[in-house]
Amino acid sequence: MTLEKPSSFVSILLIFLRLGLTSFGGPVAHLGYFRDEFVSRRKWLSEQSYADLVALCQFLPGPASSQVGLALGLSRGGFKGALAAWCGFTLPSALVLMLVAYGVMSPDSGLPPGVIQGLKLVAVAVVAQAVWGMAKSMCQGKKQVALMVLAAGCLLLAPSVWLQPLVLLLAGIAGMLLFKAADNADHSHLPLQVSTRTGTILLAVFFLLLLALPVAATALSLPALDLFDLFYRAGSLVFGGGHVVLPLLQAETVLPGHVSEDVFLAGYGAAQAVPGPLFTFAAYLGTSMQQLTGWLGGLTALVAIFTPSFLLVAGVLPFWNRLSRNRPIRSALTGINAAVVGLLLAALYDPIWTSSVHSGVDFALVLLAFAALQVWKLPVWLLVPLFALGGLVP
């Protein structure tokens, strides 16, 4: 299945760096970019395995798309590979947001509205292609299609990220009742250099830090420890990632007076205009709070908010590889994967479609981008600058 297997830190870094520079559109779009890069182009894993991995990361707290990237990096190059994937995908937007916090770049002097609109239209096509491809693979029977439609309908009627884990859980139960897994199922076994013993230790460290950091921060009153505790909890306790973490960050930074409401909103606006994960907003806040000197605070906040994802992904995946061979679990995953397609389908409509397609011209451009990806097989990284430049045309 695998056509190439990069294992060096630099090779993985360069792959994810390109994604970190071009992956606009939010977490669902990021999953589309990853699918195009690692399933369609590089053949790192199968459609089935990718859907299983997405399903797992949807269940974990933290940013699902970043966790998928960490898992892919971990499977290709161990812990160095995970670090390379994180650096490449995360640091470009984090550095831009830290510059915004320093005032070197004003949020008002960001990308022109036409460029942003062009990038949003590419994101619509990328997600549409991901939904199309995954639906063909994951929803081949009437029962899978029914689960996909039910999942999408639930999330559209009651749009709440807190509903997502519940829908996936119910789909898993339905899968165990409705489907019989084949003995030769293409399970989501990722080649890992992490043992179950190491995984157990990492999961223990995750829970230990979650419990011990608030106690240590209160007892020692060290600015660096306070900052790390704040953002570690934010990365540990939020399901759905992205926008879901914003209310918690606002409560922890604006209400105590660490930053003003205007500074918070300005940074949030800037975070919408950069590629990569929205969790890099932590770098902006850490730089703005001045609990530590400028960039040091930003780097501390950035590392802290992503540390739970490192620990959880590396801790859970060794057990996941074992569980995914179990036939009842495979049956559950058949249902869960259909629901994941429904989740992506619902997100394709709201917020991606509703916030991007406002006219017949927009729709025509989305069709053009979709055909370029699906039929003409143009790479996403080529479409992104073309549509961005096209947004400058009056």
TACORWO-V271092 format. One record per residue. N is the residue number from 1. PSI is psi in degrees with one decimal (* if undefined). D_CENTER is the distance of its C-alpha to the mean C-alpha in Angstrom with 2 decimals. Layout:
N&PSI&D_CENTER + N&PSI&D_CENTER
This chain:
1&-42.8&24.52 + 2&127.5&23.16 + 3&-27.3&24.68 + 4&150.6&23.58 + 5&76.6&22.50 + 6&138.3&21.75 + 7&-12.2&22.11 + 8&154.6&22.93 + 9&-44.2&20.87 + 10&-42.7&21.73 + 11&-42.5&20.91 + 12&-40.1&17.35 + 13&-45.6&17.00 + 14&-38.4&18.37 + 15&-47.9&16.15 + 16&-23.8&12.91 + 17&-41.0&14.91 + 18&-40.2&15.59 + 19&-39.0&12.00 + 20&-23.6&11.54 + 21&-15.4&14.66 + 22&-7.0&14.11 + 23&81.1&10.57 + 24&161.1&11.55 + 25&-3.5&10.86 + 26&178.1&7.78 + 27&-40.0&4.44 + 28&-40.5&6.96 + 29&-37.3&8.55 + 30&-40.9&6.04 + 31&-34.2&6.50 + 32&-42.7&10.01 + 33&-43.6&10.36 + 34&-42.5&9.48 + 35&-44.1&11.92 + 36&-41.3&14.44 + 37&-46.7&14.43 + 38&-21.8&14.50 + 39&-52.2&16.06 + 40&-46.0&18.28 + 41&-51.9&19.31 + 42&-14.8&19.23 + 43&36.8&19.70 + 44&-32.2&17.97 + 45&164.3&17.54 + 46&167.5&18.74 + 47&-42.1&17.31 + 48&-47.1&18.19 + 49&-37.8&16.58 + 50&-43.1&13.24 + 51&-38.8&13.48 + 52&-42.7&14.55 + 53&-41.5&11.69 + 54&-42.4&9.17 + 55&-44.5&11.82 + 56&-47.0&12.08 + 57&-25.1&8.59 + 58&-28.4&9.13 + 59&-24.2&12.31 + 60&146.1&11.32 + 61&152.5&11.14 + 62&-175.6&8.51 + 63&111.8&4.82 + 64&-43.4&3.95 + 65&-41.7&1.65 + 66&-36.1&4.03 + 67&-36.4&6.21 + 68&-43.8&6.65 + 69&-42.1&7.61 + 70&-43.0&9.73 + 71&-41.0&11.29 + 72&-44.0&12.25 + 73&-40.0&13.71 + 74&-38.3&15.43 + 75&-24.3&16.98 + 76&-29.4&18.36 + 77&24.7&19.70 + 78&-152.9&19.61 + 79&-33.3&18.66 + 80&-38.4&19.50 + 81&-40.2&17.11 + 82&-41.6&14.20 + 83&-40.3&15.49 + 84&-43.2&15.87 + 85&-43.3&12.35 + 86&-46.5&11.17 + 87&-46.6&14.08 + 88&-41.5&13.69 + 89&-27.8&10.14 + 90&-41.6&10.62 + 91&-35.2&14.39 + 92&-50.5&15.26 + 93&-34.0&13.80 + 94&-42.7&14.89 + 95&-40.7&18.34 + 96&-43.8&18.73 + 97&-31.3&18.04 + 98&-37.6&20.45 + 99&-37.9&22.97 + 100&-43.5&22.63 + 101&-34.7&23.41 + 102&-14.6&26.37 + 103&2.1&27.62 + 104&-37.1&27.77 + 105&127.2&25.60 + 106&139.2&26.14 + 107&-29.5&23.43 + 108&-14.0&26.18 + 109&30.0&26.62 + 110&-149.5&23.19 + 111&142.1&22.57 + 112&150.2&25.20 + 113&-37.0&24.36 + 114&-37.8&25.20 + 115&-44.5&22.74 + 116&-41.8&19.88 + 117&-41.2&21.12 + 118&-40.6&21.24 + 119&-37.4&17.63 + 120&-36.8&16.67 + 121&-36.5&18.91 + 122&-41.4&17.33 + 123&-38.5&13.91 + 124&-46.7&15.98 + 125&-38.6&17.48 + 126&-45.5&14.40 + 127&-40.4&12.97 + 128&-41.7&16.62 + 129&-39.9&17.08 + 130&-44.5&14.19 + 131&-43.1&15.70 + 132&-50.0&19.12 + 133&-42.9&18.63 + 134&-34.5&16.95 + 135&-40.2&19.61 + 136&-32.1&22.37 + 137&-39.2&21.37 + 138&-16.5&20.26 + 139&60.5&22.70 + 140&-17.7&25.99 + 141&170.6&28.25 + 142&-37.2&29.34 + 143&-43.1&27.90 + 144&-42.2&24.36 + 145&-40.6&24.68 + 146&-43.1&26.03 + 147&-39.8&23.13 + 148&-47.0&20.68 + 149&-42.4&22.88 + 150&-43.2&23.33 + 151&-46.1&19.66 + 152&-42.4&19.06 + 153&-43.2&22.29 + 154&-44.1&21.54 + 155&-27.3&18.29 + 156&-35.4&20.16 + 157&-32.8&23.24 + 158&75.4&21.62 + 159&93.0&18.38 + 160&130.5&16.92 + 161&-23.3&13.59 + 162&-20.3&16.04 + 163&-23.1&17.43 + 164&-51.3&14.44 + 165&-35.9&15.14 + 166&-44.0&18.80 + 167&-43.3&18.60 + 168&-38.2&16.91 + 169&-46.5&19.57 + 170&-37.0&22.35 + 171&-35.3&21.27 + 172&-42.0&21.47 + 173&-43.4&24.94 + 174&-38.7&25.96 + 175&-39.0&24.92 + 176&-29.9&27.16 + 177&-30.8&29.99 + 178&-26.3&29.72 + 179&149.9&28.77 + 180&115.9&30.39 + 181&140.8&28.32 + 182&153.4&30.10 + 183&-30.8&31.18 + 184&28.6&29.66 + 185&142.0&26.22 + 186&77.5&23.57 + 187&165.6&21.70 + 188&56.3&18.41 + 189&113.6&20.22 + 190&134.3&18.40 + 191&113.3&20.93 + 192&147.5&20.36 + 193&32.7&22.59 + 194&123.7&21.93 + 195&164.9&24.64 + 196&-30.0&24.54 + 197&-45.4&26.70 + 198&-39.9&24.25 + 199&-41.9&21.47 + 200&-42.9&23.83 + 201&-42.9&24.52 + 202&-39.3&20.89 + 203&-37.9&20.36 + 204&-40.0&23.66 + 205&-40.5&22.66 + 206&-51.1&19.56 + 207&-34.8&21.96 + 208&-45.8&24.72 + 209&-39.1&22.84 + 210&-36.5&21.67 + 211&-37.0&25.36 + 212&-30.7&27.14 + 213&-46.2&25.41 + 214&-38.3&26.66 + 215&-46.5&30.11 + 216&-39.4&30.27 + 217&-39.1&29.11 + 218&-40.1&31.82 + 219&-37.9&34.45 + 220&-25.7&34.03 + 221&46.3&33.01 + 222&128.7&31.41 + 223&-42.7&29.26 + 224&-40.9&26.81 + 225&-40.1&26.51 + 226&-44.0&26.15 + 227&-44.8&23.30 + 228&-42.2&21.47 + 229&-44.7&22.13 + 230&-49.9&20.86 + 231&-26.0&17.39 + 232&-43.5&17.20 + 233&-39.0&17.99 + 234&-39.3&15.38 + 235&-16.4&12.63 + 236&-27.7&14.60 + 237&2.0&15.66 + 238&123.3&12.97 + 239&140.4&11.48 + 240&-20.1&9.05 + 241&-165.4&7.41 + 242&-118.9&7.80 + 243&-22.7&11.33 + 244&-28.5&12.43 + 245&-16.0&12.88 + 246&-46.0&15.20 + 247&-38.8&18.27 + 248&-44.4&18.23 + 249&-37.9&18.02 + 250&-43.1&20.71 + 251&-33.3&22.89 + 252&-17.0&22.68 + 253&-40.9&23.33 + 254&-48.2&25.29 + 255&-41.4&27.53 + 256&-7.3&28.85 + 257&14.8&29.52 + 258&-38.1&27.35 + 259&157.4&26.29 + 260&164.1&27.74 + 261&-39.6&26.22 + 262&-42.3&26.72 + 263&-41.4&24.97 + 264&-49.0&21.94 + 265&-35.3&21.81 + 266&-42.3&22.49 + 267&-37.4&19.53 + 268&-40.5&17.24 + 269&-41.3&18.78 + 270&-37.1&18.25 + 271&-27.8&14.52 + 272&-22.3&14.35 + 273&3.2&16.18 + 274&154.5&14.29 + 275&176.7&11.63 + 276&-175.6&8.55 + 277&145.3&6.40 + 278&-19.7&8.67 + 279&-16.2&9.26 + 280&-8.6&11.57 + 281&-26.5&13.84 + 282&-35.4&15.13 + 283&-39.4&16.81 + 284&-47.8&18.66 + 285&-43.6&19.81 + 286&-35.6&20.91 + 287&-38.1&22.89 + 288&-28.3&24.39 + 289&-26.1&25.47 + 290&20.2&27.96 + 291&-32.0&28.12 + 292&163.3&27.87 + 293&108.9&29.00 + 294&-109.2&26.60 + 295&-30.1&24.22 + 296&-39.5&24.73 + 297&-41.0&23.45 + 298&-43.2&20.36 + 299&-39.8&19.67 + 300&-45.7&20.47 + 301&-39.9&18.12 + 302&-48.1&15.20 + 303&-41.2&16.05 + 304&-41.9&16.71 + 305&-22.3&13.50 + 306&-13.3&11.53 + 307&-42.7&14.55 + 308&-37.8&13.90 + 309&-42.3&10.72 + 310&-49.6&13.06 + 311&-42.2&15.79 + 312&-46.0&14.21 + 313&-49.7&12.60 + 314&-27.4&15.85 + 315&-35.8&17.94 + 316&-35.3&16.89 + 317&-40.4&16.54 + 318&-38.0&20.31 + 319&-35.5&21.24 + 320&-40.5&18.81 + 321&-36.1&20.57 + 322&-46.7&23.84 + 323&-35.0&23.00 + 324&-11.9&21.65 + 325&-14.1&25.23 + 326&130.7&26.73 + 327&-44.1&28.04 + 328&-37.6&27.46 + 329&-39.3&23.81 + 330&-38.7&23.63 + 331&-42.6&25.25 + 332&-40.2&22.78 + 333&-29.4&19.87 + 334&-42.7&21.75 + 335&-41.4&21.51 + 336&-41.7&17.95 + 337&-37.4&16.79 + 338&-39.5&18.93 + 339&-33.9&17.38 + 340&-41.9&13.79 + 341&-40.8&15.33 + 342&-39.1&16.90 + 343&-46.3&13.78 + 344&-36.6&12.38 + 345&-42.9&15.97 + 346&-41.7&16.26 + 347&-30.5&13.26 + 348&-40.0&14.86 + 349&-51.3&17.95 + 350&111.3&16.83 + 351&-2.9&15.45 + 352&-52.2&14.84 + 353&-47.8&18.40 + 354&-27.2&20.27 + 355&-2.1&19.10 + 356&-39.2&19.70 + 357&108.3&22.63 + 358&-3.0&25.82 + 359&171.2&28.58 + 360&-34.5&30.02 + 361&-44.0&29.26 + 362&-44.8&25.55 + 363&-42.3&25.69 + 364&-40.3&27.71 + 365&-37.1&25.29 + 366&-43.2&22.38 + 367&-40.9&24.77 + 368&-45.7&25.65 + 369&-39.5&22.11 + 370&-44.1&21.49 + 371&-38.3&24.80 + 372&-38.3&24.07 + 373&-47.4&20.98 + 374&-39.2&22.42 + 375&-50.0&26.11 + 376&-6.7&26.71 + 377&33.2&23.77 + 378&142.3&23.06 + 379&149.5&20.00 + 380&-38.9&17.16 + 381&-19.9&17.85 + 382&-38.1&21.36 + 383&-36.0&20.67 + 384&-55.1&18.56 + 385&-32.7&21.62 + 386&-45.3&24.06 + 387&-31.7&22.68 + 388&-46.1&22.20 + 389&-35.7&25.85 + 390&-27.1&26.90 + 391&-14.0&25.80 + 392&-14.9&28.56 + 393&127.3&31.20 + 394&*&33.12
